[in-house]
């Protein structure tokens, strides 16, 4: 089993930066994909960024060039570096791990507002 815990959410102003952290524990050796999703009120949950164990990455068009996903294999953590934040980035952000099964964190709120 895998347990995930997000941290780093908060309230920021447009144009500012924020970094989210996902800490994984348990059977982390079986994870082959690490991702961040987000869900805003009234909207579908969407993939924000994905990084595979081979370091291949994928980003939503809306965040490409502004966000960066990275990982620290030794610490079983991955990160979402969010730059030039916009109000439309406001959402609950969820950590996700893909392996034999799909695992999710509890979510962390990111609010971008003046």
BALOBA-1460 file (C-alpha; in Angstrom, 3 decimals):
// residues 114
<rec num="1" residu="x" x="0.000" y="0.000" z="0.000"/>
<rec num="2" residu="x" x="0.998" y="3.607" z="-0.594"/>
<rec num="3" residu="x" x="0.092" y="6.605" z="1.522"/>
<rec num="4" residu="x" x="0.371" y="10.140" z="0.176"/>
<rec num="5" residu="x" x="0.400" y="13.472" z="1.967"/>
<rec num="6" residu="x" x="0.362" y="16.881" z="0.289"/>
<rec num="7" residu="x" x="1.628" y="20.103" z="1.770"/>
<rec num="8" residu="x" x="2.405" y="23.624" z="0.678"/>
<rec num="9" residu="x" x="-0.971" y="25.018" z="-0.298"/>
<rec num="10" residu="x" x="-2.114" y="28.455" z="0.709"/>
<rec num="11" residu="x" x="-3.243" y="31.899" z="-0.382"/>
<rec num="12" residu="x" x="-1.091" y="33.846" z="-2.818"/>
<rec num="13" residu="x" x="-1.507" y="36.866" z="-5.047"/>
<rec num="14" residu="x" x="-1.517" y="36.683" z="-8.849"/>
<rec num="15" residu="x" x="1.975" y="36.486" z="-10.266"/>
<rec num="16" residu="x" x="3.456" y="34.888" z="-7.176"/>
<rec num="17" residu="x" x="4.894" y="31.400" z="-6.813"/>
<rec num="18" residu="x" x="4.118" y="28.405" z="-4.665"/>
<rec num="19" residu="x" x="5.574" y="24.914" z="-4.373"/>
<rec num="20" residu="x" x="3.581" y="21.853" z="-3.390"/>
<rec num="21" residu="x" x="5.139" y="18.730" z="-1.919"/>
<rec num="22" residu="x" x="3.874" y="15.164" z="-1.999"/>
<rec num="23" residu="x" x="5.391" y="12.797" z="0.542"/>
<rec num="24" residu="x" x="4.892" y="9.098" z="-0.157"/>
<rec num="25" residu="x" x="5.277" y="6.186" z="2.210"/>
<rec num="26" residu="x" x="4.638" y="2.460" z="2.061"/>
<rec num="27" residu="x" x="5.309" y="0.345" z="-1.009"/>
<rec num="28" residu="x" x="6.804" y="3.200" z="-2.990"/>
<rec num="29" residu="x" x="9.068" y="0.960" z="-5.086"/>
<rec num="30" residu="x" x="6.034" y="-0.107" z="-7.102"/>
<rec num="31" residu="x" x="5.199" y="3.450" z="-8.208"/>
<rec num="32" residu="x" x="5.837" y="4.154" z="-11.884"/>
<rec num="33" residu="x" x="4.019" y="7.440" z="-12.265"/>
<rec num="34" residu="x" x="3.716" y="10.477" z="-10.016"/>
<rec num="35" residu="x" x="1.283" y="13.261" z="-10.701"/>
<rec num="36" residu="x" x="-0.588" y="16.310" z="-9.548"/>
<rec num="37" residu="x" x="-4.265" y="16.820" z="-10.277"/>
<rec num="38" residu="x" x="-6.515" y="19.712" z="-9.389"/>
<rec num="39" residu="x" x="-10.218" y="20.319" z="-9.077"/>
<rec num="40" residu="x" x="-11.926" y="23.683" z="-8.901"/>
<rec num="41" residu="x" x="-15.519" y="24.088" z="-7.676"/>
<rec num="42" residu="x" x="-17.957" y="23.102" z="-10.398"/>
<rec num="43" residu="x" x="-15.221" y="21.743" z="-12.649"/>
<rec num="44" residu="x" x="-13.875" y="18.310" z="-13.464"/>
<rec num="45" residu="x" x="-10.704" y="17.046" z="-11.880"/>
<rec num="46" residu="x" x="-7.866" y="17.532" z="-14.334"/>
<rec num="47" residu="x" x="-4.309" y="16.344" z="-14.682"/>
<rec num="48" residu="x" x="-1.887" y="19.185" z="-14.041"/>
<rec num="49" residu="x" x="1.468" y="17.449" z="-14.349"/>
<rec num="50" residu="x" x="2.881" y="13.934" z="-14.489"/>
<rec num="51" residu="x" x="6.368" y="12.554" z="-14.085"/>
<rec num="52" residu="x" x="7.258" y="8.933" z="-14.763"/>
<rec num="53" residu="x" x="10.103" y="6.922" z="-13.284"/>
<rec num="54" residu="x" x="11.946" y="7.358" z="-16.598"/>
<rec num="55" residu="x" x="11.668" y="11.152" z="-16.018"/>
<rec num="56" residu="x" x="9.226" y="11.705" z="-18.867"/>
<rec num="57" residu="x" x="6.883" y="14.585" z="-18.013"/>
<rec num="58" residu="x" x="3.506" y="15.770" z="-19.193"/>
<rec num="59" residu="x" x="1.731" y="19.059" z="-18.458"/>
<rec num="60" residu="x" x="-1.681" y="20.496" z="-18.995"/>
<rec num="61" residu="x" x="-1.635" y="23.167" z="-21.691"/>
<rec num="62" residu="x" x="-2.920" y="25.720" z="-19.197"/>
<rec num="63" residu="x" x="0.163" y="25.386" z="-16.982"/>
<rec num="64" residu="x" x="2.873" y="24.568" z="-19.507"/>
<rec num="65" residu="x" x="5.756" y="26.979" z="-19.153"/>
<rec num="66" residu="x" x="4.643" y="28.085" z="-15.694"/>
<rec num="67" residu="x" x="4.628" y="24.886" z="-13.630"/>
<rec num="68" residu="x" x="7.336" y="22.300" z="-13.165"/>
<rec num="69" residu="x" x="7.087" y="18.813" z="-11.706"/>
<rec num="70" residu="x" x="10.139" y="17.175" z="-10.173"/>
<rec num="71" residu="x" x="10.941" y="14.348" z="-7.827"/>
<rec num="72" residu="x" x="13.385" y="13.326" z="-5.120"/>
<rec num="73" residu="x" x="13.629" y="9.566" z="-5.440"/>
<rec num="74" residu="x" x="15.659" y="9.054" z="-2.259"/>
<rec num="75" residu="x" x="13.090" y="10.892" z="-0.149"/>
<rec num="76" residu="x" x="10.019" y="9.465" z="-1.933"/>
<rec num="77" residu="x" x="8.770" y="12.939" z="-2.679"/>
<rec num="78" residu="x" x="7.650" y="14.880" z="-5.683"/>
<rec num="79" residu="x" x="6.970" y="18.544" z="-6.127"/>
<rec num="80" residu="x" x="4.904" y="20.939" z="-8.154"/>
<rec num="81" residu="x" x="6.615" y="24.291" z="-8.614"/>
<rec num="82" residu="x" x="3.982" y="26.825" z="-9.609"/>
<rec num="83" residu="x" x="5.094" y="30.150" z="-11.004"/>
<rec num="84" residu="x" x="3.218" y="33.160" z="-12.358"/>
<rec num="85" residu="x" x="0.066" y="31.984" z="-10.640"/>
<rec num="86" residu="x" x="-3.281" y="33.116" z="-11.990"/>
<rec num="87" residu="x" x="-6.711" y="33.258" z="-10.339"/>
<rec num="88" residu="x" x="-7.816" y="30.394" z="-12.587"/>
<rec num="89" residu="x" x="-5.215" y="28.197" z="-10.893"/>
<rec num="90" residu="x" x="-7.349" y="28.287" z="-7.755"/>
<rec num="91" residu="x" x="-8.314" y="24.711" z="-6.905"/>
<rec num="92" residu="x" x="-7.778" y="21.819" z="-4.566"/>
<rec num="93" residu="x" x="-4.589" y="20.112" z="-5.665"/>
<rec num="94" residu="x" x="-4.249" y="16.354" z="-5.232"/>
<rec num="95" residu="x" x="-1.155" y="14.215" z="-5.167"/>
<rec num="96" residu="x" x="-1.445" y="11.008" z="-7.194"/>
<rec num="97" residu="x" x="0.674" y="7.879" z="-7.500"/>
<rec num="98" residu="x" x="0.237" y="5.262" z="-10.191"/>
<rec num="99" residu="x" x="1.342" y="1.703" z="-9.642"/>
<rec num="100" residu="x" x="-0.448" y="-1.575" z="-9.307"/>
<rec num="101" residu="x" x="-3.280" y="0.587" z="-8.030"/>
<rec num="102" residu="x" x="-4.004" y="4.311" z="-7.999"/>
<rec num="103" residu="x" x="-3.379" y="6.271" z="-4.807"/>
<rec num="104" residu="x" x="-4.458" y="9.761" z="-3.800"/>
<rec num="105" residu="x" x="-3.611" y="12.304" z="-1.165"/>
<rec num="106" residu="x" x="-6.167" y="14.269" z="0.792"/>
<rec num="107" residu="x" x="-5.783" y="17.451" z="-1.236"/>
<rec num="108" residu="x" x="-4.421" y="20.889" z="-0.447"/>
<rec num="109" residu="x" x="-6.120" y="24.187" z="-1.240"/>
<rec num="110" residu="x" x="-4.404" y="26.719" z="-3.473"/>
<rec num="111" residu="x" x="-6.095" y="30.092" z="-3.729"/>
<rec num="112" residu="x" x="-4.810" y="32.815" z="-6.041"/>
<rec num="113" residu="x" x="-6.473" y="36.128" z="-5.312"/>
<rec num="114" residu="x" x="-5.676" y="39.780" z="-4.805"/>
